[in-house]
Amino acid sequence: MSSDTDVSLSSYDEDQGSKLIRKAREAPFVPIGMAGFAAIVAYGLYKLKIRGNTKMSVHLIHVRMAAQGFVVVPMTLGMGYSMYREFWAKPKP
């Protein structure tokens, strides 16, 4: 077998933890978005008991919008960072 085949097959041997770590190194803003999403959802569930006079539907809409915002903002920053790395920070030959 050639070494190219060995390299391509080695990615299938990768477990979930090492794949997540590798992807986090490639795009560092993804884990930030995931952690923020989980934190906002947990906080929203915690505040669900003490929401006061606010309707449940309004509370859930606010939590959903906050969670989506915390995912979209890091994704946008990550795209900008990768564009910067690829187009402006690339050394000229």
PDB file of N, CA, C and O in Angstrom, chain B, residues numbered from 101:
ATOM      1  N   MET B 101       0.833  -1.185   0.000  1.00  0.00           N
ATOM      2  CA  MET B 101       0.000   0.000   0.000  1.00  0.00           C
ATOM      3  C   MET B 101       0.874   1.243   0.000  1.00  0.00           C
ATOM      4  O   MET B 101       1.978   1.230   0.546  1.00  0.00           O
ATOM      5  N   SER B 102       0.399   2.290  -0.594  1.00  0.00           N
ATOM      6  CA  SER B 102       1.174   3.513  -0.628  1.00  0.00           C
ATOM      7  C   SER B 102       0.947   4.309   0.652  1.00  0.00           C
ATOM      8  O   SER B 102      -0.002   4.063   1.397  1.00  0.00           O
ATOM      9  N   SER B 103       1.829   5.257   0.888  1.00  0.00           N
ATOM     10  CA  SER B 103       1.725   6.056   2.105  1.00  0.00           C
ATOM     11  C   SER B 103       0.529   6.999   2.051  1.00  0.00           C
ATOM     12  O   SER B 103      -0.003   7.374   3.096  1.00  0.00           O
ATOM     13  N   ASP B 104       0.087   7.398   0.833  1.00  0.00           N
ATOM     14  CA  ASP B 104      -1.086   8.266   0.710  1.00  0.00           C
ATOM     15  C   ASP B 104      -2.330   7.554   1.229  1.00  0.00           C
ATOM     16  O   ASP B 104      -3.168   8.168   1.890  1.00  0.00           O
ATOM     17  N   THR B 105      -2.450   6.275   0.937  1.00  0.00           N
ATOM     18  CA  THR B 105      -3.602   5.519   1.401  1.00  0.00           C
ATOM     19  C   THR B 105      -3.575   5.395   2.918  1.00  0.00           C
ATOM     20  O   THR B 105      -4.621   5.481   3.561  1.00  0.00           O
ATOM     21  N   ASP B 106      -2.391   5.194   3.503  1.00  0.00           N
ATOM     22  CA  ASP B 106      -2.270   5.086   4.951  1.00  0.00           C
ATOM     23  C   ASP B 106      -2.674   6.386   5.636  1.00  0.00           C
ATOM     24  O   ASP B 106      -3.313   6.368   6.688  1.00  0.00           O
ATOM     25  N   VAL B 107      -2.301   7.506   5.042  1.00  0.00           N
ATOM     26  CA  VAL B 107      -2.634   8.798   5.632  1.00  0.00           C
ATOM     27  C   VAL B 107      -4.139   9.030   5.564  1.00  0.00           C
ATOM     28  O   VAL B 107      -4.728   9.502   6.537  1.00  0.00           O
ATOM     29  N   SER B 108      -4.774   8.708   4.438  1.00  0.00           N
ATOM     30  CA  SER B 108      -6.207   8.947   4.317  1.00  0.00           C
ATOM     31  C   SER B 108      -7.012   8.007   5.204  1.00  0.00           C
ATOM     32  O   SER B 108      -8.073   8.391   5.696  1.00  0.00           O
ATOM     33  N   LEU B 109      -6.535   6.792   5.419  1.00  0.00           N
ATOM     34  CA  LEU B 109      -7.242   5.857   6.273  1.00  0.00           C
ATOM     35  C   LEU B 109      -7.043   6.177   7.748  1.00  0.00           C
ATOM     36  O   LEU B 109      -7.858   5.769   8.576  1.00  0.00           O
ATOM     37  N   SER B 110      -5.990   6.888   8.094  1.00  0.00           N
ATOM     38  CA  SER B 110      -5.746   7.203   9.499  1.00  0.00           C
ATOM     39  C   SER B 110      -6.799   8.158  10.048  1.00  0.00           C
ATOM     40  O   SER B 110      -7.041   8.163  11.256  1.00  0.00           O
ATOM     41  N   SER B 111      -7.432   8.964   9.202  1.00  0.00           N
ATOM     42  CA  SER B 111      -8.467   9.866   9.688  1.00  0.00           C
ATOM     43  C   SER B 111      -9.707   9.102  10.132  1.00  0.00           C
ATOM     44  O   SER B 111     -10.474   9.608  10.952  1.00  0.00           O
ATOM     45  N   TYR B 112      -9.921   7.904   9.616  1.00  0.00           N
ATOM     46  CA  TYR B 112     -11.064   7.108  10.045  1.00  0.00           C
ATOM     47  C   TYR B 112     -10.824   6.466  11.401  1.00  0.00           C
ATOM     48  O   TYR B 112     -11.781   6.113  12.091  1.00  0.00           O
ATOM     49  N   ASP B 113      -9.579   6.308  11.794  1.00  0.00           N
ATOM     50  CA  ASP B 113      -9.244   5.718  13.081  1.00  0.00           C
ATOM     51  C   ASP B 113      -9.340   6.728  14.222  1.00  0.00           C
ATOM     52  O   ASP B 113      -9.171   6.367  15.386  1.00  0.00           O
ATOM     53  N   GLU B 114      -9.606   7.968  13.900  1.00  0.00           N
ATOM     54  CA  GLU B 114      -9.640   9.041  14.885  1.00  0.00           C
ATOM     55  C   GLU B 114     -10.927   8.949  15.713  1.00  0.00           C
ATOM     56  O   GLU B 114     -12.018   8.819  15.158  1.00  0.00           O
ATOM     57  N   ASP B 115     -10.795   9.018  17.036  1.00  0.00           N
ATOM     58  CA  ASP B 115     -11.991   8.968  17.870  1.00  0.00           C
ATOM     59  C   ASP B 115     -12.601  10.370  17.993  1.00  0.00           C
ATOM     60  O   ASP B 115     -12.022  11.347  17.518  1.00  0.00           O
ATOM     61  N   GLN B 116     -13.766  10.460  18.630  1.00  0.00           N
ATOM     62  CA  GLN B 116     -14.513  11.719  18.683  1.00  0.00           C
ATOM     63  C   GLN B 116     -13.760  12.813  19.434  1.00  0.00           C
ATOM     64  O   GLN B 116     -13.774  13.972  19.019  1.00  0.00           O
ATOM     65  N   GLY B 117     -13.107  12.456  20.528  1.00  0.00           N
ATOM     66  CA  GLY B 117     -12.392  13.455  21.322  1.00  0.00           C
ATOM     67  C   GLY B 117     -11.244  14.092  20.566  1.00  0.00           C
ATOM     68  O   GLY B 117     -11.091  15.314  20.568  1.00  0.00           O
ATOM     69  N   SER B 118     -10.434  13.257  19.915  1.00  0.00           N
ATOM     70  CA  SER B 118      -9.295  13.812  19.178  1.00  0.00           C
ATOM     71  C   SER B 118      -9.759  14.582  17.941  1.00  0.00           C
ATOM     72  O   SER B 118      -9.110  15.544  17.530  1.00  0.00           O
ATOM     73  N   LYS B 119     -10.870  14.166  17.351  1.00  0.00           N
ATOM     74  CA  LYS B 119     -11.406  14.898  16.201  1.00  0.00           C
ATOM     75  C   LYS B 119     -11.889  16.282  16.638  1.00  0.00           C
ATOM     76  O   LYS B 119     -11.662  17.266  15.934  1.00  0.00           O
ATOM     77  N   LEU B 120     -12.559  16.364  17.803  1.00  0.00           N
ATOM     78  CA  LEU B 120     -13.019  17.652  18.319  1.00  0.00           C
ATOM     79  C   LEU B 120     -11.838  18.560  18.635  1.00  0.00           C
ATOM     80  O   LEU B 120     -11.885  19.756  18.348  1.00  0.00           O
ATOM     81  N   ILE B 121     -10.783  18.008  19.222  1.00  0.00           N
ATOM     82  CA  ILE B 121      -9.595  18.806  19.538  1.00  0.00           C
ATOM     83  C   ILE B 121      -8.927  19.312  18.265  1.00  0.00           C
ATOM     84  O   ILE B 121      -8.492  20.461  18.203  1.00  0.00           O
ATOM     85  N   ARG B 122      -8.845  18.455  17.250  1.00  0.00           N
ATOM     86  CA  ARG B 122      -8.233  18.869  15.986  1.00  0.00           C
ATOM     87  C   ARG B 122      -9.055  19.973  15.323  1.00  0.00           C
ATOM     88  O   ARG B 122      -8.497  20.956  14.835  1.00  0.00           O
ATOM     89  N   LYS B 123     -10.373  19.813  15.306  1.00  0.00           N
ATOM     90  CA  LYS B 123     -11.235  20.831  14.704  1.00  0.00           C
ATOM     91  C   LYS B 123     -11.183  22.134  15.491  1.00  0.00           C
ATOM     92  O   LYS B 123     -11.266  23.213  14.904  1.00  0.00           O
ATOM     93  N   ALA B 124     -11.046  22.046  16.822  1.00  0.00           N
ATOM     94  CA  ALA B 124     -10.954  23.254  17.649  1.00  0.00           C
ATOM     95  C   ALA B 124      -9.667  24.019  17.366  1.00  0.00           C
ATOM     96  O   ALA B 124      -9.648  25.248  17.423  1.00  0.00           O
ATOM     97  N   ARG B 125      -8.598  23.302  17.062  1.00  0.00           N
ATOM     98  CA  ARG B 125      -7.347  23.985  16.700  1.00  0.00           C
ATOM     99  C   ARG B 125      -7.457  24.665  15.348  1.00  0.00           C
ATOM    100  O   ARG B 125      -6.873  25.729  15.140  1.00  0.00           O
ATOM    101  N   GLU B 126      -8.202  24.060  14.420  1.00  0.00           N
ATOM    102  CA  GLU B 126      -8.368  24.649  13.095  1.00  0.00           C
ATOM    103  C   GLU B 126      -9.275  25.875  13.146  1.00  0.00           C
ATOM    104  O   GLU B 126      -9.014  26.863  12.459  1.00  0.00           O
ATOM    105  N   ALA B 127     -10.336  25.823  13.949  1.00  0.00           N
ATOM    106  CA  ALA B 127     -11.281  26.932  14.061  1.00  0.00           C
ATOM    107  C   ALA B 127     -11.549  27.186  15.543  1.00  0.00           C
ATOM    108  O   ALA B 127     -12.472  26.597  16.105  1.00  0.00           O
ATOM    109  N   PRO B 128     -10.760  28.051  16.188  1.00  0.00           N
ATOM    110  CA  PRO B 128     -10.862  28.220  17.639  1.00  0.00           C
ATOM    111  C   PRO B 128     -12.161  28.852  18.120  1.00  0.00           C
ATOM    112  O   PRO B 128     -12.472  28.760  19.308  1.00  0.00           O
ATOM    113  N   PHE B 129     -12.923  29.483  17.254  1.00  0.00           N
ATOM    114  CA  PHE B 129     -14.150  30.135  17.690  1.00  0.00           C
ATOM    115  C   PHE B 129     -15.326  29.165  17.801  1.00  0.00           C
ATOM    116  O   PHE B 129     -16.332  29.498  18.427  1.00  0.00           O
ATOM    117  N   VAL B 130     -15.225  27.993  17.218  1.00  0.00           N
ATOM    118  CA  VAL B 130     -16.316  27.013  17.277  1.00  0.00           C
ATOM    119  C   VAL B 130     -16.559  26.531  18.703  1.00  0.00           C
ATOM    120  O   VAL B 130     -17.709  26.541  19.141  1.00  0.00           O
ATOM    121  N   PRO B 131     -15.534  26.106  19.457  1.00  0.00           N
ATOM    122  CA  PRO B 131     -15.797  25.698  20.838  1.00  0.00           C
ATOM    123  C   PRO B 131     -16.307  26.836  21.710  1.00  0.00           C
ATOM    124  O   PRO B 131     -17.071  26.606  22.648  1.00  0.00           O
ATOM    125  N   ILE B 132     -15.889  28.065  21.408  1.00  0.00           N
ATOM    126  CA  ILE B 132     -16.386  29.222  22.158  1.00  0.00           C
ATOM    127  C   ILE B 132     -17.890  29.367  21.933  1.00  0.00           C
ATOM    128  O   ILE B 132     -18.644  29.595  22.879  1.00  0.00           O
ATOM    129  N   GLY B 133     -18.319  29.235  20.687  1.00  0.00           N
ATOM    130  CA  GLY B 133     -19.750  29.308  20.378  1.00  0.00           C
ATOM    131  C   GLY B 133     -20.533  28.181  21.006  1.00  0.00           C
ATOM    132  O   GLY B 133     -21.634  28.396  21.512  1.00  0.00           O
ATOM    133  N   MET B 134     -19.979  26.973  20.982  1.00  0.00           N
ATOM    134  CA  MET B 134     -20.659  25.834  21.592  1.00  0.00           C
ATOM    135  C   MET B 134     -20.789  26.010  23.098  1.00  0.00           C
ATOM    136  O   MET B 134     -21.849  25.742  23.663  1.00  0.00           O
ATOM    137  N   ALA B 135     -19.730  26.455  23.747  1.00  0.00           N
ATOM    138  CA  ALA B 135     -19.771  26.654  25.197  1.00  0.00           C
ATOM    139  C   ALA B 135     -20.732  27.775  25.568  1.00  0.00           C
ATOM    140  O   ALA B 135     -21.472  27.666  26.546  1.00  0.00           O
ATOM    141  N   GLY B 136     -20.722  28.841  24.794  1.00  0.00           N
ATOM    142  CA  GLY B 136     -21.650  29.944  25.059  1.00  0.00           C
ATOM    143  C   GLY B 136     -23.091  29.536  24.874  1.00  0.00           C
ATOM    144  O   GLY B 136     -23.953  29.921  25.663  1.00  0.00           O
ATOM    145  N   PHE B 137     -23.361  28.764  23.845  1.00  0.00           N
ATOM    146  CA  PHE B 137     -24.712  28.262  23.612  1.00  0.00           C
ATOM    147  C   PHE B 137     -25.181  27.414  24.791  1.00  0.00           C
ATOM    148  O   PHE B 137     -26.296  27.594  25.283  1.00  0.00           O
ATOM    149  N   ALA B 138     -24.336  26.496  25.243  1.00  0.00           N
ATOM    150  CA  ALA B 138     -24.704  25.633  26.367  1.00  0.00           C
ATOM    151  C   ALA B 138     -24.904  26.449  27.642  1.00  0.00           C
ATOM    152  O   ALA B 138     -25.817  26.164  28.417  1.00  0.00           O
ATOM    153  N   ALA B 139     -24.065  27.456  27.869  1.00  0.00           N
ATOM    154  CA  ALA B 139     -24.192  28.287  29.065  1.00  0.00           C
ATOM    155  C   ALA B 139     -25.482  29.099  29.046  1.00  0.00           C
ATOM    156  O   ALA B 139     -26.156  29.211  30.070  1.00  0.00           O
ATOM    157  N   ILE B 140     -25.830  29.662  27.905  1.00  0.00           N
ATOM    158  CA  ILE B 140     -27.046  30.459  27.820  1.00  0.00           C
ATOM    159  C   ILE B 140     -28.286  29.594  27.980  1.00  0.00           C
ATOM    160  O   ILE B 140     -29.247  30.005  28.631  1.00  0.00           O
ATOM    161  N   VAL B 141     -28.278  28.410  27.400  1.00  0.00           N
ATOM    162  CA  VAL B 141     -29.419  27.511  27.559  1.00  0.00           C
ATOM    163  C   VAL B 141     -29.552  27.077  29.021  1.00  0.00           C
ATOM    164  O   VAL B 141     -30.662  27.024  29.549  1.00  0.00           O
ATOM    165  N   ALA B 142     -28.437  26.767  29.675  1.00  0.00           N
ATOM    166  CA  ALA B 142     -28.487  26.382  31.090  1.00  0.00           C
ATOM    167  C   ALA B 142     -28.992  27.540  31.945  1.00  0.00           C
ATOM    168  O   ALA B 142     -29.791  27.336  32.859  1.00  0.00           O
ATOM    169  N   TYR B 143     -28.531  28.747  31.654  1.00  0.00           N
ATOM    170  CA  TYR B 143     -28.983  29.918  32.396  1.00  0.00           C
ATOM    171  C   TYR B 143     -30.476  30.165  32.149  1.00  0.00           C
ATOM    172  O   TYR B 143     -31.208  30.516  33.073  1.00  0.00           O
ATOM    173  N   GLY B 144     -30.916  29.984  30.923  1.00  0.00           N
ATOM    174  CA  GLY B 144     -32.330  30.160  30.602  1.00  0.00           C
ATOM    175  C   GLY B 144     -33.207  29.152  31.318  1.00  0.00           C
ATOM    176  O   GLY B 144     -34.300  29.488  31.774  1.00  0.00           O
ATOM    177  N   LEU B 145     -32.734  27.918  31.419  1.00  0.00           N
ATOM    178  CA  LEU B 145     -33.489  26.911  32.162  1.00  0.00           C
ATOM    179  C   LEU B 145     -33.522  27.230  33.651  1.00  0.00           C
ATOM    180  O   LEU B 145     -34.533  27.007  34.317  1.00  0.00           O
ATOM    181  N   TYR B 146     -32.422  27.748  34.166  1.00  0.00           N
ATOM    182  CA  TYR B 146     -32.371  28.142  35.573  1.00  0.00           C
ATOM    183  C   TYR B 146     -33.351  29.285  35.842  1.00  0.00           C
ATOM    184  O   TYR B 146     -34.075  29.262  36.837  1.00  0.00           O
ATOM    185  N   LYS B 147     -33.373  30.277  34.962  1.00  0.00           N
ATOM    186  CA  LYS B 147     -34.236  31.438  35.134  1.00  0.00           C
ATOM    187  C   LYS B 147     -35.704  31.136  34.826  1.00  0.00           C
ATOM    188  O   LYS B 147     -36.580  31.959  35.092  1.00  0.00           O
ATOM    189  N   LEU B 148     -35.966  29.966  34.272  1.00  0.00           N
ATOM    190  CA  LEU B 148     -37.339  29.608  33.915  1.00  0.00           C
ATOM    191  C   LEU B 148     -38.242  29.579  35.150  1.00  0.00           C
ATOM    192  O   LEU B 148     -39.416  29.938  35.071  1.00  0.00           O
ATOM    193  N   LYS B 149     -37.702  29.159  36.270  1.00  0.00           N
ATOM    194  CA  LYS B 149     -38.499  29.097  37.495  1.00  0.00           C
ATOM    195  C   LYS B 149     -38.836  30.471  38.058  1.00  0.00           C
ATOM    196  O   LYS B 149     -39.908  30.657  38.633  1.00  0.00           O
ATOM    197  N   ILE B 150     -37.941  31.426  37.901  1.00  0.00           N
ATOM    198  CA  ILE B 150     -38.135  32.738  38.523  1.00  0.00           C
ATOM    199  C   ILE B 150     -38.324  33.833  37.475  1.00  0.00           C
ATOM    200  O   ILE B 150     -37.782  34.929  37.614  1.00  0.00           O
ATOM    201  N   ARG B 151     -39.080  33.539  36.440  1.00  0.00           N
ATOM    202  CA  ARG B 151     -39.249  34.512  35.354  1.00  0.00           C
ATOM    203  C   ARG B 151     -40.246  35.601  35.683  1.00  0.00           C
ATOM    204  O   ARG B 151     -40.357  36.562  34.923  1.00  0.00           O
ATOM    205  N   GLY B 152     -40.984  35.496  36.793  1.00  0.00           N
ATOM    206  CA  GLY B 152     -41.923  36.538  37.201  1.00  0.00           C
ATOM    207  C   GLY B 152     -43.197  36.490  36.375  1.00  0.00           C
ATOM    208  O   GLY B 152     -43.759  35.420  36.137  1.00  0.00           O
ATOM    209  N   ASN B 153     -43.644  37.661  35.941  1.00  0.00           N
ATOM    210  CA  ASN B 153     -44.895  37.756  35.173  1.00  0.00           C
ATOM    211  C   ASN B 153     -44.701  37.524  33.678  1.00  0.00           C
ATOM    212  O   ASN B 153     -45.669  37.566  32.919  1.00  0.00           O
ATOM    213  N   THR B 154     -43.489  37.284  33.254  1.00  0.00           N
ATOM    214  CA  THR B 154     -43.207  37.085  31.832  1.00  0.00           C
ATOM    215  C   THR B 154     -43.815  35.774  31.348  1.00  0.00           C
ATOM    216  O   THR B 154     -43.692  34.741  32.005  1.00  0.00           O
ATOM    217  N   LYS B 155     -44.467  35.829  30.202  1.00  0.00           N
ATOM    218  CA  LYS B 155     -45.025  34.603  29.625  1.00  0.00           C
ATOM    219  C   LYS B 155     -43.893  33.647  29.265  1.00  0.00           C
ATOM    220  O   LYS B 155     -42.774  34.072  28.977  1.00  0.00           O
ATOM    221  N   MET B 156     -44.195  32.371  29.285  1.00  0.00           N
ATOM    222  CA  MET B 156     -43.172  31.374  28.974  1.00  0.00           C
ATOM    223  C   MET B 156     -42.707  31.512  27.528  1.00  0.00           C
ATOM    224  O   MET B 156     -41.516  31.372  27.249  1.00  0.00           O
ATOM    225  N   SER B 157     -43.620  31.782  26.615  1.00  0.00           N
ATOM    226  CA  SER B 157     -43.227  31.894  25.204  1.00  0.00           C
ATOM    227  C   SER B 157     -42.264  33.054  24.984  1.00  0.00           C
ATOM    228  O   SER B 157     -41.317  32.933  24.206  1.00  0.00           O
ATOM    229  N   VAL B 158     -42.495  34.173  25.658  1.00  0.00           N
ATOM    230  CA  VAL B 158     -41.601  35.327  25.525  1.00  0.00           C
ATOM    231  C   VAL B 158     -40.237  34.998  26.131  1.00  0.00           C
ATOM    232  O   VAL B 158     -39.202  35.353  25.567  1.00  0.00           O
ATOM    233  N   HIS B 159     -40.239  34.324  27.273  1.00  0.00           N
ATOM    234  CA  HIS B 159     -38.971  33.928  27.908  1.00  0.00           C
ATOM    235  C   HIS B 159     -38.177  32.998  26.984  1.00  0.00           C
ATOM    236  O   HIS B 159     -36.971  33.174  26.813  1.00  0.00           O
ATOM    237  N   LEU B 160     -38.852  32.011  26.392  1.00  0.00           N
ATOM    238  CA  LEU B 160     -38.164  31.072  25.506  1.00  0.00           C
ATOM    239  C   LEU B 160     -37.642  31.757  24.249  1.00  0.00           C
ATOM    240  O   LEU B 160     -36.566  31.414  23.759  1.00  0.00           O
ATOM    241  N   ILE B 161     -38.386  32.714  23.728  1.00  0.00           N
ATOM    242  CA  ILE B 161     -37.918  33.466  22.555  1.00  0.00           C
ATOM    243  C   ILE B 161     -36.654  34.251  22.901  1.00  0.00           C
ATOM    244  O   ILE B 161     -35.709  34.284  22.113  1.00  0.00           O
ATOM    245  N   HIS B 162     -36.634  34.883  24.081  1.00  0.00           N
ATOM    246  CA  HIS B 162     -35.444  35.646  24.478  1.00  0.00           C
ATOM    247  C   HIS B 162     -34.233  34.747  24.669  1.00  0.00           C
ATOM    248  O   HIS B 162     -33.125  35.099  24.265  1.00  0.00           O
ATOM    249  N   VAL B 163     -34.442  33.585  25.284  1.00  0.00           N
ATOM    250  CA  VAL B 163     -33.331  32.647  25.476  1.00  0.00           C
ATOM    251  C   VAL B 163     -32.842  32.137  24.133  1.00  0.00           C
ATOM    252  O   VAL B 163     -31.635  32.029  23.918  1.00  0.00           O
ATOM    253  N   ARG B 164     -33.760  31.823  23.225  1.00  0.00           N
ATOM    254  CA  ARG B 164     -33.362  31.331  21.903  1.00  0.00           C
ATOM    255  C   ARG B 164     -32.566  32.383  21.138  1.00  0.00           C
ATOM    256  O   ARG B 164     -31.557  32.066  20.507  1.00  0.00           O
ATOM    257  N   MET B 165     -33.017  33.630  21.192  1.00  0.00           N
ATOM    258  CA  MET B 165     -32.301  34.699  20.479  1.00  0.00           C
ATOM    259  C   MET B 165     -30.902  34.917  21.063  1.00  0.00           C
ATOM    260  O   MET B 165     -29.948  35.145  20.319  1.00  0.00           O
ATOM    261  N   ALA B 166     -30.779  34.847  22.381  1.00  0.00           N
ATOM    262  CA  ALA B 166     -29.465  35.009  23.002  1.00  0.00           C
ATOM    263  C   ALA B 166     -28.541  33.856  22.608  1.00  0.00           C
ATOM    264  O   ALA B 166     -27.369  34.074  22.301  1.00  0.00           O
ATOM    265  N   ALA B 167     -29.064  32.640  22.617  1.00  0.00           N
ATOM    266  CA  ALA B 167     -28.241  31.485  22.254  1.00  0.00           C
ATOM    267  C   ALA B 167     -27.819  31.552  20.792  1.00  0.00           C
ATOM    268  O   ALA B 167     -26.666  31.274  20.464  1.00  0.00           O
ATOM    269  N   GLN B 168     -28.744  31.919  19.914  1.00  0.00           N
ATOM    270  CA  GLN B 168     -28.392  32.040  18.499  1.00  0.00           C
ATOM    271  C   GLN B 168     -27.378  33.141  18.281  1.00  0.00           C
ATOM    272  O   GLN B 168     -26.456  32.987  17.481  1.00  0.00           O
ATOM    273  N   GLY B 169     -27.536  34.245  18.982  1.00  0.00           N
ATOM    274  CA  GLY B 169     -26.565  35.339  18.855  1.00  0.00           C
ATOM    275  C   GLY B 169     -25.188  34.927  19.313  1.00  0.00           C
ATOM    276  O   GLY B 169     -24.186  35.337  18.726  1.00  0.00           O
ATOM    277  N   PHE B 170     -25.126  34.116  20.359  1.00  0.00           N
ATOM    278  CA  PHE B 170     -23.832  33.691  20.863  1.00  0.00           C
ATOM    279  C   PHE B 170     -23.192  32.653  19.962  1.00  0.00           C
ATOM    280  O   PHE B 170     -21.995  32.394  20.085  1.00  0.00           O
ATOM    281  N   VAL B 171     -23.946  32.058  19.071  1.00  0.00           N
ATOM    282  CA  VAL B 171     -23.366  31.143  18.088  1.00  0.00           C
ATOM    283  C   VAL B 171     -22.969  31.910  16.830  1.00  0.00           C
ATOM    284  O   VAL B 171     -21.907  31.658  16.260  1.00  0.00           O
ATOM    285  N   VAL B 172     -23.807  32.835  16.397  1.00  0.00           N
ATOM    286  CA  VAL B 172     -23.553  33.560  15.154  1.00  0.00           C
ATOM    287  C   VAL B 172     -22.343  34.498  15.280  1.00  0.00           C
ATOM    288  O   VAL B 172     -21.541  34.596  14.351  1.00  0.00           O
ATOM    289  N   VAL B 173     -22.209  35.175  16.402  1.00  0.00           N
ATOM    290  CA  VAL B 173     -21.097  36.128  16.569  1.00  0.00           C
ATOM    291  C   VAL B 173     -19.737  35.421  16.519  1.00  0.00           C
ATOM    292  O   VAL B 173     -18.864  35.878  15.781  1.00  0.00           O
ATOM    293  N   PRO B 174     -19.512  34.332  17.263  1.00  0.00           N
ATOM    294  CA  PRO B 174     -18.216  33.647  17.124  1.00  0.00           C
ATOM    295  C   PRO B 174     -17.996  33.056  15.737  1.00  0.00           C
ATOM    296  O   PRO B 174     -16.862  33.014  15.259  1.00  0.00           O
ATOM    297  N   MET B 175     -19.070  32.596  15.080  1.00  0.00           N
ATOM    298  CA  MET B 175     -18.903  32.092  13.716  1.00  0.00           C
ATOM    299  C   MET B 175     -18.440  33.205  12.784  1.00  0.00           C
ATOM    300  O   MET B 175     -17.566  32.989  11.944  1.00  0.00           O
ATOM    301  N   THR B 176     -19.022  34.393  12.928  1.00  0.00           N
ATOM    302  CA  THR B 176     -18.628  35.528  12.094  1.00  0.00           C
ATOM    303  C   THR B 176     -17.191  35.942  12.390  1.00  0.00           C
ATOM    304  O   THR B 176     -16.418  36.214  11.471  1.00  0.00           O
ATOM    305  N   LEU B 177     -16.835  35.991  13.663  1.00  0.00           N
ATOM    306  CA  LEU B 177     -15.454  36.321  14.019  1.00  0.00           C
ATOM    307  C   LEU B 177     -14.477  35.276  13.486  1.00  0.00           C
ATOM    308  O   LEU B 177     -13.392  35.621  13.018  1.00  0.00           O
ATOM    309  N   GLY B 178     -14.855  34.018  13.555  1.00  0.00           N
ATOM    310  CA  GLY B 178     -14.007  32.954  13.023  1.00  0.00           C
ATOM    311  C   GLY B 178     -13.812  33.058  11.527  1.00  0.00           C
ATOM    312  O   GLY B 178     -12.713  32.827  11.023  1.00  0.00           O
ATOM    313  N   MET B 179     -14.869  33.404  10.812  1.00  0.00           N
ATOM    314  CA  MET B 179     -14.751  33.596   9.357  1.00  0.00           C
ATOM    315  C   MET B 179     -13.820  34.764   9.051  1.00  0.00           C
ATOM    316  O   MET B 179     -12.973  34.676   8.162  1.00  0.00           O
ATOM    317  N   GLY B 180     -13.983  35.849   9.787  1.00  0.00           N
ATOM    318  CA  GLY B 180     -13.099  37.000   9.579  1.00  0.00           C
ATOM    319  C   GLY B 180     -11.652  36.664   9.888  1.00  0.00           C
ATOM    320  O   GLY B 180     -10.744  37.079   9.167  1.00  0.00           O
ATOM    321  N   TYR B 181     -11.436  35.910  10.964  1.00  0.00           N
ATOM    322  CA  TYR B 181     -10.078  35.495  11.330  1.00  0.00           C
ATOM    323  C   TYR B 181      -9.459  34.599  10.266  1.00  0.00           C
ATOM    324  O   TYR B 181      -8.289  34.764   9.920  1.00  0.00           O
ATOM    325  N   SER B 182     -10.237  33.651   9.746  1.00  0.00           N
ATOM    326  CA  SER B 182      -9.690  32.759   8.717  1.00  0.00           C
ATOM    327  C   SER B 182      -9.436  33.515   7.416  1.00  0.00           C
ATOM    328  O   SER B 182      -8.466  33.224   6.716  1.00  0.00           O
ATOM    329  N   MET B 183     -10.292  34.482   7.082  1.00  0.00           N
ATOM    330  CA  MET B 183     -10.048  35.294   5.880  1.00  0.00           C
ATOM    331  C   MET B 183      -8.790  36.131   6.057  1.00  0.00           C
ATOM    332  O   MET B 183      -7.994  36.271   5.129  1.00  0.00           O
ATOM    333  N   TYR B 184      -8.614  36.690   7.255  1.00  0.00           N
ATOM    334  CA  TYR B 184      -7.410  37.473   7.514  1.00  0.00           C
ATOM    335  C   TYR B 184      -6.160  36.614   7.368  1.00  0.00           C
ATOM    336  O   TYR B 184      -5.185  37.016   6.733  1.00  0.00           O
ATOM    337  N   ARG B 185      -6.203  35.421   7.969  1.00  0.00           N
ATOM    338  CA  ARG B 185      -5.043  34.517   7.899  1.00  0.00           C
ATOM    339  C   ARG B 185      -4.736  34.109   6.467  1.00  0.00           C
ATOM    340  O   ARG B 185      -3.570  33.999   6.088  1.00  0.00           O
ATOM    341  N   GLU B 186      -5.767  33.886   5.674  1.00  0.00           N
ATOM    342  CA  GLU B 186      -5.546  33.375   4.327  1.00  0.00           C
ATOM    343  C   GLU B 186      -5.150  34.461   3.330  1.00  0.00           C
ATOM    344  O   GLU B 186      -4.316  34.222   2.457  1.00  0.00           O
ATOM    345  N   PHE B 187      -5.741  35.656   3.452  1.00  0.00           N
ATOM    346  CA  PHE B 187      -5.527  36.671   2.421  1.00  0.00           C
ATOM    347  C   PHE B 187      -4.542  37.764   2.816  1.00  0.00           C
ATOM    348  O   PHE B 187      -3.755  38.200   1.976  1.00  0.00           O
ATOM    349  N   TRP B 188      -4.558  38.220   4.064  1.00  0.00           N
ATOM    350  CA  TRP B 188      -3.702  39.353   4.422  1.00  0.00           C
ATOM    351  C   TRP B 188      -2.458  38.938   5.190  1.00  0.00           C
ATOM    352  O   TRP B 188      -1.405  39.550   5.012  1.00  0.00           O
ATOM    353  N   ALA B 189      -2.539  37.951   6.012  1.00  0.00           N
ATOM    354  CA  ALA B 189      -1.379  37.564   6.822  1.00  0.00           C
ATOM    355  C   ALA B 189      -0.485  36.553   6.109  1.00  0.00           C
ATOM    356  O   ALA B 189       0.564  36.171   6.626  1.00  0.00           O
ATOM    357  N   LYS B 190      -0.900  36.129   4.935  1.00  0.00           N
ATOM    358  CA  LYS B 190      -0.114  35.154   4.176  1.00  0.00           C
ATOM    359  C   LYS B 190       1.178  35.828   3.681  1.00  0.00           C
ATOM    360  O   LYS B 190       1.134  36.908   3.093  1.00  0.00           O
ATOM    361  N   PRO B 191       2.302  35.192   3.919  1.00  0.00           N
ATOM    362  CA  PRO B 191       3.550  35.798   3.434  1.00  0.00           C
ATOM    363  C   PRO B 191       3.602  35.780   1.911  1.00  0.00           C
ATOM    364  O   PRO B 191       3.208  34.809   1.265  1.00  0.00           O
ATOM    365  N   LYS B 192       4.092  36.866   1.368  1.00  0.00           N
ATOM    366  CA  LYS B 192       4.173  36.979  -0.096  1.00  0.00           C
ATOM    367  C   LYS B 192       5.393  36.234  -0.616  1.00  0.00           C
ATOM    368  O   LYS B 192       6.477  36.335  -0.042  1.00  0.00           O
ATOM    369  N   PRO B 193       5.218  35.487  -1.701  1.00  0.00           N
ATOM    370  CA  PRO B 193       6.362  34.730  -2.239  1.00  0.00           C
ATOM    371  C   PRO B 193       7.382  35.583  -2.936  1.00  0.00           C
ATOM    372  O   PRO B 193       8.386  35.067  -3.429  1.00  0.00           O
TER     373      PRO B 193
END
